[in-house]
Amino acid sequence: MAARPVNLATRPALLILTAAVLWGLLGILGKQAQAAGVSPLEVAFWRAAMAGGLYALHTAVIRAPLPRGRDLWITAAFGIAGVSVFYGTYQLAVRAGGASLASVLLYTAPAFVALMGWAFLRERLGLRELAAVAGTLAGIALISFGGGQGVTVGPAALGFGLAAGFTYSLYYVYGKAFFHRYAPPALLAVALPVGALGLLPLVEFAPKTAPAWGSLLALSFFSTYLAYLAYSAGLRHLNATRASVIASVEPVVAAALAALLYGERLSALALLGAALVIGAALLLSVEKKETHPPVE
Protein backbone atom coordinates (compact mmCIF):
# COMPACT_ATOMS: atom_id res chain seq x y z
CA MET A 1 0.00 0.00 0.00
CA ALA A 2 1.40 3.40 -0.98
CA ALA A 3 2.14 5.83 1.82
CA ARG A 4 -0.44 8.58 2.15
CA PRO A 5 1.02 12.06 1.52
CA VAL A 6 1.30 14.37 4.50
CA ASN A 7 -1.56 16.86 4.54
CA LEU A 8 -0.28 20.32 3.64
CA ALA A 9 -1.98 21.73 6.73
CA THR A 10 -0.01 19.42 9.02
CA ARG A 11 3.43 20.10 7.53
CA PRO A 12 4.11 23.31 9.48
CA ALA A 13 3.25 21.55 12.73
CA LEU A 14 5.57 18.68 11.81
CA LEU A 15 8.37 21.15 11.08
CA ILE A 16 7.90 22.79 14.50
CA LEU A 17 7.81 19.36 16.14
CA THR A 18 11.02 18.41 14.31
CA ALA A 19 12.72 21.55 15.61
CA ALA A 20 11.54 20.83 19.16
CA VAL A 21 12.89 17.27 19.02
CA LEU A 22 16.23 18.50 17.67
CA TRP A 23 16.43 21.13 20.42
CA GLY A 24 15.57 18.39 22.91
CA LEU A 25 18.85 16.72 21.89
CA LEU A 26 20.96 19.73 22.94
CA GLY A 27 21.64 18.49 26.46
CA ILE A 28 22.04 14.87 25.42
CA LEU A 29 24.60 15.62 22.70
CA GLY A 30 26.38 18.05 25.00
CA LYS A 31 26.52 15.43 27.74
CA GLN A 32 27.88 12.87 25.27
CA ALA A 33 30.64 15.25 24.20
CA GLN A 34 31.47 16.04 27.83
CA ALA A 35 31.58 12.33 28.66
CA ALA A 36 34.13 11.97 25.83
CA GLY A 37 36.42 14.47 27.56
CA VAL A 38 35.30 17.78 26.08
CA SER A 39 34.76 20.54 28.65
CA PRO A 40 31.38 22.33 28.76
CA LEU A 41 32.83 25.60 27.48
CA GLU A 42 34.63 23.84 24.64
CA VAL A 43 31.34 22.18 23.69
CA ALA A 44 29.75 25.63 23.62
CA PHE A 45 32.64 27.03 21.56
CA TRP A 46 32.45 24.38 18.85
CA ARG A 47 28.68 24.66 18.69
CA ALA A 48 28.91 28.40 18.08
CA ALA A 49 31.87 28.17 15.70
CA MET A 50 30.56 25.35 13.49
CA ALA A 51 26.94 26.51 13.41
CA GLY A 52 28.17 30.05 12.74
CA GLY A 53 30.06 28.78 9.73
CA LEU A 54 26.91 27.08 8.44
CA TYR A 55 24.88 30.27 8.87
CA ALA A 56 27.60 32.26 7.07
CA LEU A 57 27.49 29.83 4.14
CA HIS A 58 23.68 29.98 4.14
CA THR A 59 23.81 33.78 4.11
CA ALA A 60 26.23 33.79 1.18
CA VAL A 61 24.02 31.41 -0.80
CA ILE A 62 20.86 33.50 -0.33
CA ARG A 63 22.89 36.74 -0.69
CA ALA A 64 21.35 38.30 2.40
CA PRO A 65 22.87 41.59 3.59
CA LEU A 66 24.71 41.55 6.90
CA PRO A 67 23.92 44.11 9.61
CA ARG A 68 26.00 47.28 9.41
CA GLY A 69 26.87 50.26 11.55
CA ARG A 70 25.02 50.42 14.86
CA ASP A 71 23.09 47.25 14.05
CA LEU A 72 26.36 45.38 13.63
CA TRP A 73 27.60 46.47 17.06
CA ILE A 74 24.31 45.55 18.71
CA THR A 75 24.41 42.14 17.01
CA ALA A 76 27.99 41.64 18.20
CA ALA A 77 26.94 42.49 21.76
CA PHE A 78 24.08 40.03 21.43
CA GLY A 79 26.65 37.46 20.28
CA ILE A 80 28.44 37.79 23.62
CA ALA A 81 25.32 37.66 25.81
CA GLY A 82 23.07 35.44 23.68
CA VAL A 83 25.74 33.04 22.43
CA SER A 84 28.88 33.10 24.60
CA VAL A 85 27.01 33.27 27.90
CA PHE A 86 23.92 31.32 26.85
CA TYR A 87 25.71 28.43 25.16
CA GLY A 88 28.30 28.28 27.95
CA THR A 89 25.91 28.37 30.91
CA TYR A 90 23.61 25.83 29.28
CA GLN A 91 26.42 23.29 28.94
CA LEU A 92 27.61 24.06 32.46
CA ALA A 93 24.03 23.45 33.67
CA VAL A 94 24.03 20.09 31.87
CA ARG A 95 27.24 19.11 33.66
CA ALA A 96 26.12 20.41 37.05
CA GLY A 97 22.55 19.12 37.14
CA GLY A 98 21.79 16.93 34.15
CA ALA A 99 20.29 17.32 30.69
CA SER A 100 16.65 17.08 31.79
CA LEU A 101 16.99 19.75 34.50
CA ALA A 102 18.86 22.13 32.16
CA SER A 103 16.15 21.79 29.53
CA VAL A 104 13.35 22.53 31.99
CA LEU A 105 15.12 25.59 33.45
CA LEU A 106 15.52 26.97 29.93
CA TYR A 107 11.75 27.44 29.89
CA THR A 108 12.02 30.14 32.54
CA ALA A 109 12.89 32.46 29.62
CA PRO A 110 9.33 33.77 29.01
CA ALA A 111 9.04 34.78 32.67
CA PHE A 112 12.31 36.72 32.35
CA VAL A 113 10.92 38.42 29.23
CA ALA A 114 7.80 39.50 31.14
CA LEU A 115 9.87 40.87 34.02
CA MET A 116 12.27 42.72 31.70
CA GLY A 117 9.35 44.24 29.83
CA TRP A 118 7.94 45.50 33.11
CA ALA A 119 11.28 46.76 34.44
CA PHE A 120 12.73 48.38 31.30
CA LEU A 121 9.90 48.90 28.79
CA ARG A 122 7.15 49.90 31.22
CA GLU A 123 4.97 47.05 30.01
CA ARG A 124 2.08 46.24 32.29
CA LEU A 125 2.15 43.00 34.25
CA GLY A 126 -1.42 41.71 34.03
CA LEU A 127 -2.93 38.80 35.91
CA ARG A 128 -1.76 36.39 33.24
CA GLU A 129 1.85 37.56 33.46
CA LEU A 130 1.81 37.62 37.27
CA ALA A 131 0.34 34.12 37.38
CA ALA A 132 2.99 32.87 34.95
CA VAL A 133 5.87 34.43 36.90
CA ALA A 134 4.46 33.02 40.16
CA GLY A 135 4.07 29.61 38.51
CA THR A 136 7.67 29.73 37.31
CA LEU A 137 8.96 30.59 40.79
CA ALA A 138 6.83 27.87 42.38
CA GLY A 139 8.06 25.40 39.78
CA ILE A 140 11.70 26.21 40.50
CA ALA A 141 11.05 25.79 44.23
CA LEU A 142 9.43 22.38 43.72
CA ILE A 143 12.29 21.28 41.48
CA SER A 144 14.78 22.43 44.13
CA PHE A 145 13.08 20.41 46.87
CA GLY A 146 12.15 17.46 44.65
CA GLY A 147 15.44 16.51 43.02
CA GLY A 148 15.51 13.05 41.53
CA GLN A 149 17.61 10.11 40.51
CA GLY A 150 20.72 11.02 38.50
CA VAL A 151 19.77 14.70 38.81
CA THR A 152 21.75 17.11 40.97
CA VAL A 153 19.65 20.07 42.08
CA GLY A 154 22.20 22.31 43.75
CA PRO A 155 23.24 25.97 43.60
CA ALA A 156 25.47 25.41 40.55
CA ALA A 157 22.80 23.56 38.56
CA LEU A 158 20.11 26.11 39.39
CA GLY A 159 22.43 29.08 38.90
CA PHE A 160 23.73 27.99 35.51
CA GLY A 161 20.27 26.83 34.43
CA LEU A 162 18.60 30.12 35.34
CA ALA A 163 21.47 32.09 33.74
CA ALA A 164 20.85 30.08 30.55
CA GLY A 165 17.13 30.83 30.79
CA PHE A 166 17.80 34.55 31.24
CA THR A 167 20.24 34.83 28.33
CA TYR A 168 17.90 32.71 26.20
CA SER A 169 15.22 35.30 26.88
CA LEU A 170 17.39 37.88 25.12
CA TYR A 171 16.51 36.15 21.83
CA TYR A 172 12.96 37.45 22.24
CA VAL A 173 14.11 41.01 22.85
CA TYR A 174 16.74 41.00 20.10
CA GLY A 175 14.55 39.08 17.66
CA LYS A 176 11.65 41.48 18.09
CA ALA A 177 13.91 44.40 17.09
CA PHE A 178 15.96 42.81 14.31
CA PHE A 179 14.47 39.62 12.85
CA HIS A 180 12.02 41.55 10.68
CA ARG A 181 14.77 43.85 9.36
CA TYR A 182 17.39 41.26 8.37
CA ALA A 183 17.32 37.63 7.33
CA PRO A 184 17.85 35.70 10.58
CA PRO A 185 20.69 33.58 9.09
CA ALA A 186 22.56 36.84 8.34
CA LEU A 187 22.24 37.96 11.96
CA LEU A 188 23.31 34.57 13.26
CA ALA A 189 26.22 34.54 10.80
CA VAL A 190 27.55 37.48 12.83
CA ALA A 191 26.34 36.64 16.35
CA LEU A 192 27.57 33.03 16.50
CA PRO A 193 31.16 33.65 15.36
CA VAL A 194 31.36 36.59 17.79
CA GLY A 195 30.00 34.27 20.49
CA ALA A 196 32.65 31.70 19.65
CA LEU A 197 35.36 34.35 19.93
CA GLY A 198 33.93 35.42 23.29
CA LEU A 199 34.29 31.86 24.57
CA LEU A 200 37.74 31.28 23.09
CA PRO A 201 39.82 32.75 25.97
CA LEU A 202 37.97 30.49 28.42
CA VAL A 203 38.42 27.24 26.50
CA GLU A 204 41.08 24.64 27.16
CA PHE A 205 41.12 22.44 24.09
CA ALA A 206 41.38 18.71 24.67
CA PRO A 207 42.24 15.89 22.26
CA LYS A 208 38.99 14.57 20.80
CA THR A 209 37.94 11.11 19.71
CA ALA A 210 35.76 10.41 16.68
CA PRO A 211 32.62 10.02 18.89
CA ALA A 212 33.36 13.40 20.51
CA TRP A 213 33.59 15.08 17.11
CA GLY A 214 30.41 13.29 16.07
CA SER A 215 28.53 14.72 19.07
CA LEU A 216 29.86 18.22 18.39
CA LEU A 217 28.95 18.07 14.71
CA ALA A 218 25.45 16.78 15.50
CA LEU A 219 25.00 19.50 18.13
CA SER A 220 26.00 22.18 15.62
CA PHE A 221 24.24 20.91 12.52
CA PHE A 222 21.09 19.16 13.75
CA SER A 223 20.31 20.88 17.06
CA THR A 224 21.35 24.40 16.03
CA TYR A 225 21.39 25.02 12.27
CA LEU A 226 18.79 22.51 11.06
CA ALA A 227 16.48 23.04 14.06
CA TYR A 228 16.30 26.76 13.32
CA LEU A 229 15.55 26.15 9.63
CA ALA A 230 12.74 23.75 10.50
CA TYR A 231 11.27 26.11 13.11
CA SER A 232 11.40 29.19 10.89
CA ALA A 233 9.90 27.29 7.94
CA GLY A 234 7.03 26.03 10.11
CA LEU A 235 6.45 29.45 11.64
CA ARG A 236 5.78 30.95 8.20
CA HIS A 237 2.52 28.98 8.02
CA LEU A 238 1.61 28.55 11.69
CA ASN A 239 0.76 31.16 14.30
CA ALA A 240 3.29 31.69 17.07
CA THR A 241 0.95 30.48 19.82
CA ARG A 242 0.45 27.05 18.26
CA ALA A 243 4.16 26.88 17.48
CA SER A 244 5.00 27.56 21.15
CA VAL A 245 2.63 24.84 22.30
CA ILE A 246 4.13 22.28 19.92
CA ALA A 247 7.69 23.36 20.77
CA SER A 248 7.02 22.69 24.47
CA VAL A 249 7.65 19.01 23.70
CA GLU A 250 11.36 19.93 23.81
CA PRO A 251 11.94 19.37 27.56
CA VAL A 252 9.82 16.22 27.40
CA VAL A 253 12.13 14.81 24.71
CA ALA A 254 15.19 15.85 26.72
CA ALA A 255 13.85 14.26 29.92
CA ALA A 256 12.84 11.02 28.18
CA LEU A 257 16.22 10.60 26.50
CA ALA A 258 18.09 11.55 29.67
CA ALA A 259 16.13 8.89 31.56
CA LEU A 260 16.74 6.28 28.86
CA LEU A 261 20.43 6.96 28.26
CA TYR A 262 21.69 8.28 31.60
CA GLY A 263 19.16 7.18 34.19
CA GLU A 264 18.09 10.75 34.97
CA ARG A 265 14.65 10.73 36.59
CA LEU A 266 13.05 13.74 38.21
CA SER A 267 11.02 12.95 41.34
CA ALA A 268 7.24 13.35 41.33
CA LEU A 269 7.58 16.69 43.13
CA ALA A 270 10.20 17.91 40.65
CA LEU A 271 8.04 16.76 37.73
CA LEU A 272 5.20 18.84 39.13
CA GLY A 273 7.60 21.78 39.28
CA ALA A 274 8.68 21.16 35.68
CA ALA A 275 5.03 21.11 34.63
CA LEU A 276 4.51 24.47 36.33
CA VAL A 277 7.51 26.02 34.56
CA ILE A 278 6.42 24.74 31.13
CA GLY A 279 2.80 25.64 31.84
CA ALA A 280 3.83 29.18 32.74
CA ALA A 281 5.72 29.46 29.44
CA LEU A 282 2.64 28.30 27.55
CA LEU A 283 0.43 30.72 29.48
CA LEU A 284 2.65 33.60 28.39
CA SER A 285 2.71 32.32 24.81
CA VAL A 286 -1.06 32.69 24.55
CA GLU A 287 -0.79 36.32 25.66
CA LYS A 288 2.37 37.45 23.89
CA LYS A 289 2.22 35.22 20.82
CA GLU A 290 5.99 35.53 20.51
CA THR A 291 7.25 33.52 23.45
CA HIS A 292 9.51 30.99 21.75
CA PRO A 293 12.81 32.37 20.56
CA PRO A 294 13.64 31.78 16.91
CA VAL A 295 16.70 29.66 17.57
CA GLU A 296 18.47 27.86 20.38
C-alpha positions in Angstrom: 0.0 0.0 0.0 1.4 3.4 -1.0 2.1 5.8 1.8 -0.4 8.6 2.1 1.0 12.1 1.5 1.3 14.4 4.5 -1.6 16.9 4.5 -0.3 20.3 3.6 -2.0 21.7 6.7 0.0 19.4 9.0 3.4 20.1 7.5 4.1 23.3 9.5 3.2 21.6 12.7 5.6 18.7 11.8 8.4 21.1 11.1 7.9 22.8 14.5 7.8 19.4 16.1 11.0 18.4 14.3 12.7 21.5 15.6 11.5 20.8 19.2 12.9 17.3 19.0 16.2 18.5 17.7 16.4 21.1 20.4 15.6 18.4 22.9 18.9 16.7 21.9 21.0 19.7 22.9 21.6 18.5 26.5 22.0 14.9 25.4 24.6 15.6 22.7 26.4 18.0 25.0 26.5 15.4 27.7 27.9 12.9 25.3 30.6 15.3 24.2 31.5 16.0 27.8 31.6 12.3 28.7 34.1 12.0 25.8 36.4 14.5 27.6 35.3 17.8 26.1 34.8 20.5 28.7 31.4 22.3 28.8 32.8 25.6 27.5 34.6 23.8 24.6 31.3 22.2 23.7 29.7 25.6 23.6 32.6 27.0 21.6 32.5 24.4 18.8 28.7 24.7 18.7 28.9 28.4 18.1 31.9 28.2 15.7 30.6 25.3 13.5 26.9 26.5 13.4 28.2 30.1 12.7 30.1 28.8 9.7 26.9 27.1 8.4 24.9 30.3 8.9 27.6 32.3 7.1 27.5 29.8 4.1 23.7 30.0 4.1 23.8 33.8 4.1 26.2 33.8 1.2 24.0 31.4 -0.8 20.9 33.5 -0.3 22.9 36.7 -0.7 21.3 38.3 2.4 22.9 41.6 3.6 24.7 41.5 6.9 23.9 44.1 9.6 26.0 47.3 9.4 26.9 50.3 11.5 25.0 50.4 14.9 23.1 47.3 14.0 26.4 45.4 13.6 27.6 46.5 17.1 24.3 45.5 18.7 24.4 42.1 17.0 28.0 41.6 18.2 26.9 42.5 21.8 24.1 40.0 21.4 26.6 37.5 20.3 28.4 37.8 23.6 25.3 37.7 25.8 23.1 35.4 23.7 25.7 33.0 22.4 28.9 33.1 24.6 27.0 33.3 27.9 23.9 31.3 26.9 25.7 28.4 25.2 28.3 28.3 28.0 25.9 28.4 30.9 23.6 25.8 29.3 26.4 23.3 28.9 27.6 24.1 32.5 24.0 23.4 33.7 24.0 20.1 31.9 27.2 19.1 33.7 26.1 20.4 37.1 22.6 19.1 37.1 21.8 16.9 34.2 20.3 17.3 30.7 16.7 17.1 31.8 17.0 19.8 34.5 18.9 22.1 32.2 16.1 21.8 29.5 13.3 22.5 32.0 15.1 25.6 33.5 15.5 27.0 29.9 11.7 27.4 29.9 12.0 30.1 32.5 12.9 32.5 29.6 9.3 33.8 29.0 9.0 34.8 32.7 12.3 36.7 32.4 10.9 38.4 29.2 7.8 39.5 31.1 9.9 40.9 34.0 12.3 42.7 31.7 9.3 44.2 29.8 7.9 45.5 33.1 11.3 46.8 34.4 12.7 48.4 31.3 9.9 48.9 28.8 7.2 49.9 31.2 5.0 47.1 30.0 2.1 46.2 32.3 2.2 43.0 34.2 -1.4 41.7 34.0 -2.9 38.8 35.9 -1.8 36.4 33.2 1.9 37.6 33.5 1.8 37.6 37.3 0.3 34.1 37.4 3.0 32.9 34.9 5.9 34.4 36.9 4.5 33.0 40.2 4.1 29.6 38.5 7.7 29.7 37.3 9.0 30.6 40.8 6.8 27.9 42.4 8.1 25.4 39.8 11.7 26.2 40.5 11.0 25.8 44.2 9.4 22.4 43.7 12.3 21.3 41.5 14.8 22.4 44.1 13.1 20.4 46.9 12.2 17.5 44.7 15.4 16.5 43.0 15.5 13.1 41.5 17.6 10.1 40.5 20.7 11.0 38.5 19.8 14.7 38.8 21.8 17.1 41.0 19.6 20.1 42.1 22.2 22.3 43.7 23.2 26.0 43.6 25.5 25.4 40.6 22.8 23.6 38.6 20.1 26.1 39.4 22.4 29.1 38.9 23.7 28.0 35.5 20.3 26.8 34.4 18.6 30.1 35.3 21.5 32.1 33.7 20.9 30.1 30.6 17.1 30.8 30.8 17.8 34.5 31.2 20.2 34.8 28.3 17.9 32.7 26.2 15.2 35.3 26.9 17.4 37.9 25.1 16.5 36.2 21.8 13.0 37.4 22.2 14.1 41.0 22.8 16.7 41.0 20.1 14.5 39.1 17.7 11.6 41.5 18.1 13.9 44.4 17.1 16.0 42.8 14.3 14.5 39.6 12.8 12.0 41.5 10.7 14.8 43.8 9.4 17.4 41.3 8.4 17.3 37.6 7.3 17.8 35.7 10.6 20.7 33.6 9.1 22.6 36.8 8.3 22.2 38.0 12.0 23.3 34.6 13.3 26.2 34.5 10.8 27.5 37.5 12.8 26.3 36.6 16.4 27.6 33.0 16.5 31.2 33.6 15.4 31.4 36.6 17.8 30.0 34.3 20.5 32.7 31.7 19.7 35.4 34.3 19.9 33.9 35.4 23.3 34.3 31.9 24.6 37.7 31.3 23.1 39.8 32.7 26.0 38.0 30.5 28.4 38.4 27.2 26.5 41.1 24.6 27.2 41.1 22.4 24.1 41.4 18.7 24.7 42.2 15.9 22.3 39.0 14.6 20.8 37.9 11.1 19.7 35.8 10.4 16.7 32.6 10.0 18.9 33.4 13.4 20.5 33.6 15.1 17.1 30.4 13.3 16.1 28.5 14.7 19.1 29.9 18.2 18.4 28.9 18.1 14.7 25.4 16.8 15.5 25.0 19.5 18.1 26.0 22.2 15.6 24.2 20.9 12.5 21.1 19.2 13.7 20.3 20.9 17.1 21.3 24.4 16.0 21.4 25.0 12.3 18.8 22.5 11.1 16.5 23.0 14.1 16.3 26.8 13.3 15.6 26.2 9.6 12.7 23.7 10.5 11.3 26.1 13.1 11.4 29.2 10.9 9.9 27.3 7.9 7.0 26.0 10.1 6.5 29.5 11.6 5.8 30.9 8.2 2.5 29.0 8.0 1.6 28.6 11.7 0.8 31.2 14.3 3.3 31.7 17.1 0.9 30.5 19.8 0.4 27.1 18.3 4.2 26.9 17.5 5.0 27.6 21.1 2.6 24.8 22.3 4.1 22.3 19.9 7.7 23.4 20.8 7.0 22.7 24.5 7.6 19.0 23.7 11.4 19.9 23.8 11.9 19.4 27.6 9.8 16.2 27.4 12.1 14.8 24.7 15.2 15.9 26.7 13.8 14.3 29.9 12.8 11.0 28.2 16.2 10.6 26.5 18.1 11.5 29.7 16.1 8.9 31.6 16.7 6.3 28.9 20.4 7.0 28.3 21.7 8.3 31.6 19.2 7.2 34.2 18.1 10.8 35.0 14.6 10.7 36.6 13.1 13.7 38.2 11.0 12.9 41.3 7.2 13.3 41.3 7.6 16.7 43.1 10.2 17.9 40.7 8.0 16.8 37.7 5.2 18.8 39.1 7.6 21.8 39.3 8.7 21.2 35.7 5.0 21.1 34.6 4.5 24.5 36.3 7.5 26.0 34.6 6.4 24.7 31.1 2.8 25.6 31.8 3.8 29.2 32.7 5.7 29.5 29.4 2.6 28.3 27.6 0.4 30.7 29.5 2.6 33.6 28.4 2.7 32.3 24.8 -1.1 32.7 24.6 -0.8 36.3 25.7 2.4 37.4 23.9 2.2 35.2 20.8 6.0 35.5 20.5 7.2 33.5 23.4 9.5 31.0 21.8 12.8 32.4 20.6 13.6 31.8 16.9 16.7 29.7 17.6 18.5 27.9 20.4 
